[in-house]
Amino acid sequence: MKKLSTLKNRILVAAMTAEMAAMPIIANAAAGNAEGVKSGAIQIITLLITLFALFGVYLAVPAGFRIIVALKDKTGEDMHSQSITLIIGLALIAFRVFMWPVLSELITTLM
């Protein structure tokens, strides 16, 4: 029962965080401020993409260490699976670092 309560609390915290992140967009939409809505939407998307990049770090760092251990132990199967995980993590990080600034400027100019 305690796990359910903890899960329920986590879901409530996540919902309140999402609501607070969307609050500037709602306020600007109610005021008829289109620029505020655009900038708020870009900020929320930037936050999500930054979280993806942090997840990429979470994937890449342990995968890098596991590749080193697999090289030492000479286990090709572990090295193969961890190299795929490392590439996915690095791709998420690279998207946030290199592609998102360009895409956010492009979205801002097109809106």
N, C-alpha and C positions, 0 to 999 in steps of 0.2 A: 504494500500500500504506500510505503514511503517513496518508492521509485515513481509511482504515478503522480504523487504530489510534487516531486521535484520536476518531473517532466511538465506538469501543468504550470508550474511557476516559470520554467524556462520559456514555454510558449507564450505566457502572458507578458514576460519581459520583452520577448522578440516582437510581439504585436504592439506593445507600447512604444518600442524604439522605432518601428516602422511608421507608426502614427505620428510621432514627433518629427521624424525625418520628412514626412509629407506635409506637415503643418504649414510651412511657408508657401508651398504650392497652393494649398487650399485657401490661405488668406489672400494671396495675390490673385487667384482666380475670382474670389468673391469681390475683390476691389476692381476687377477688370484690368489688372496690370499684366499684360501679355509678356513683357520682358521678364518680370519676376517669376512667372510660371516657367519660362524657358530656362532661366538660370537655375531655378530650383530643381527642375527635372535633370539638367546636366549635372548638378551637384549630387543628386541621388544616384544617378548612373555611375558617376565617378566613384562614389563610395562603394557601390557593388563591385565595380571592376577592381578597385583596390583590394577588396576582400578576396576576389579571385586570385590576385597576385600574391596575397599573403598565404592563400591556400597552396599556390604554386611553390612558395618557399617551404611550406610544411611538407610538400611532396618531395622537393628537390634535395633538401639537406639530408634527410635520412637515406634517400636513394643513393646519393653520392657516397655516403659512408658504407652502405651495403655493397656497392660496386667495388670499393676498395677491399672489403672483406672477401668478396667473391673472387677477386683477382688473387688474393693471398691463398685462398683455399682451392682455387682452380675449379670452381663450379660454374660451368657455362650457362646452365639453366637459370640460376639465380642472377647472374650477371645480365642475361638477356632481359629478364622481367624487370629488374631494377633500372636498366638503361631506358626502357620504355617509360617507366615512371619518372625518371629524371628528365627525359625529353618533354613530357607533358607539363611537368612543373616549370621547366625553363620557358616553354611556350606561353604559359599563363603570365609569367613574369615579363617576358619580352613584349607581349601584347600591351600590358599596362604601361611599360616604360617607353616603347617606341611608337606603337600604333594609336593608343588612346588620345594623346595630345593632338595629333593630327585629325583624328575623327571628331573629337569634341569641337575643334575649331570649325571643321567642315559642317557639322550639324548646326552650330551656332549661326554660321553665315547663311545656311540654307533656310533656316526657320525664319 
